[in-house]
């Protein structure tokens, strides 16, 4: 938990243009939680189909389903095809948009 906290705060200061902006973002990260109309609207805007499918996949993957299906004969090829499809979707998403999640993209 300590390492995660240090890395997250470090990335905030790495991304910030000024020290004051970094301190502002860190303060906002840890204070001022509330569910007013604006916050609820923003949260509902984030519930895109891609997010919901990813959430469903993550919830399934965090359960011990691999033990149940890894002995099946079809598991290997299906896992390979799903991994390849995920890679292609990620590449297409990065190529089509202006957002780039890589940390050194700004330099």
Secondary structure, DSSP 4 states (H G I P E B T S, - for coil): -HHHHHHHHHHHHHH-SSHHHHHHHHHHHHS-----HHHHHHHHHT--HHHHHHHHHHHHHTSTHHHHHTTSTTHHHHHHHHHHHHHHHHHHHHHHSS----GGGG-
